[in-house]
Amino acid sequence: MLVVVGLGNPGTRYSSTRHNVGFRFIDLMAKKSEIRLNDRRAKAVLGQGRIAGHEVVLAKPRTFMNNSGEGVEYLLARFGGRPSELLVVYDEMA
């Protein structure tokens, strides 16, 4: 299973900032693939479904950017994923 995580900052205050490109990507992928982001348990908002024949989890951590590792760690533990099955989308590389 591929776990796709979009990083961003929660809340409307940050919704249009560049740091939320990961959240916007997840929203777009969910809409295009008809995956509902309706699981709001614990450290991420997520949805499961299929994209191009592959089972995926689309997720937006409920933590701020600087603490996003907590949400990613939770997702890998919950879905038994390996780092090689993780795709992280965010605004820039330094």
C-alpha positions in Angstrom: 0.0 0.0 0.0 1.3 3.4 -0.9 0.9 6.1 1.8 0.8 9.6 0.2 1.2 12.4 2.8 0.7 16.1 2.0 2.4 18.4 4.5 0.9 21.7 5.6 -0.3 23.7 8.5 -3.8 23.1 9.9 -6.4 25.8 10.1 -7.9 28.4 7.8 -5.2 31.0 8.7 -2.7 29.0 6.7 -4.9 27.5 4.0 -3.6 29.8 1.2 0.1 29.8 2.1 2.8 28.1 0.1 3.4 25.7 3.1 0.0 24.1 2.4 0.8 22.9 -1.1 0.9 19.4 0.3 -2.6 19.7 1.7 -3.9 21.1 -1.6 -2.3 18.2 -3.5 -4.0 15.6 -1.3 -7.3 17.4 -1.7 -6.9 17.4 -5.5 -5.9 13.7 -5.6 -8.8 12.8 -3.4 -11.3 14.7 -5.6 -9.9 13.3 -8.9 -9.8 9.7 -7.5 -13.1 10.0 -5.6 -11.4 9.1 -2.3 -13.2 10.6 0.7 -10.9 12.1 3.4 -13.3 11.2 6.2 -11.1 9.4 8.7 -10.1 12.1 11.2 -8.7 9.9 14.0 -5.5 10.6 15.8 -2.8 12.5 14.1 -4.0 12.7 10.4 -7.1 13.3 8.2 -7.1 10.5 5.7 -8.9 8.4 3.2 -8.2 5.0 1.5 -8.9 4.0 -2.1 -7.4 3.0 -5.4 -5.5 5.1 -7.9 -4.4 3.6 -11.2 -5.1 0.1 -9.7 -2.9 0.6 -6.6 -4.3 0.8 -3.1 -3.4 4.1 -1.5 -3.8 6.1 1.6 -4.1 9.9 1.2 -3.3 11.8 4.3 -2.9 15.3 5.8 -1.2 15.3 9.2 -3.1 17.3 11.9 0.2 18.7 13.1 2.0 21.8 12.0 4.8 21.5 9.4 7.6 21.5 12.0 6.0 18.6 13.8 4.8 16.6 10.8 7.1 13.7 11.6 4.7 12.7 14.3 1.8 12.3 11.8 4.0 10.4 9.3 5.3 8.1 12.0 1.7 7.3 13.0 0.6 6.6 9.4 3.5 4.2 8.8 2.8 2.4 12.1 -0.9 2.2 11.4 -0.7 0.9 7.9 2.4 -1.2 8.3 4.2 0.8 5.6 7.8 0.9 4.9 9.6 4.1 4.0 9.9 2.9 0.4 6.0 3.0 0.3 5.8 6.6 1.5 5.4 9.6 -0.8 5.7 13.0 0.9 4.5 16.2 -0.9 5.6 19.5 0.4 6.5 23.0 -0.7 10.2 23.1 -1.1 13.6 21.4 -0.6 16.4 23.2 1.2 
